[in-house]
Amino acid sequence: MSLLLRVWRGEYSLGQQFWLAHVAVCIGYLLLVRYLLLNLGEQFTPALTSNWLPLAVGGGLFLLMIWSLTGLWRAAGRHELWPRMLARSWVVVASGLAYAVFVVPWIAGLFR
């Protein structure tokens, strides 16, 4: 539990927050979801055909990104003024990019 709180508080270095607590965790989450869907898909066919599964996966990723990006924002806040502003702008860019790449395709599948 302390790892979760330390990431939330931004106690790790900026590089560790970005690569380990944000990128690796979000990609790991998506790989886990993909693995479960490929290996357990036949057992959960009714759930896979419903519209709630993409929303649940996208919602889980959204909550995970809120946790990791909050810690990243707080870690960026420990730098001097201009590096802090640049680091925090990259948090906004990373969050928008991650949302566009990972969450939007799941939600877009609902409207096909």
Secondary structure, 3 states (H helix, E strand, C coil): CHHHHHHHHCCCCHHHHHHHHHHHHHHHHHHHHHHHHHHHCCCCHHHHHCCHHHHHHHHHHHHHHHHHHHHHHHHHCCCCHHHHHHHHHHHHHHHHHHHHHHHHHHHHHHHC
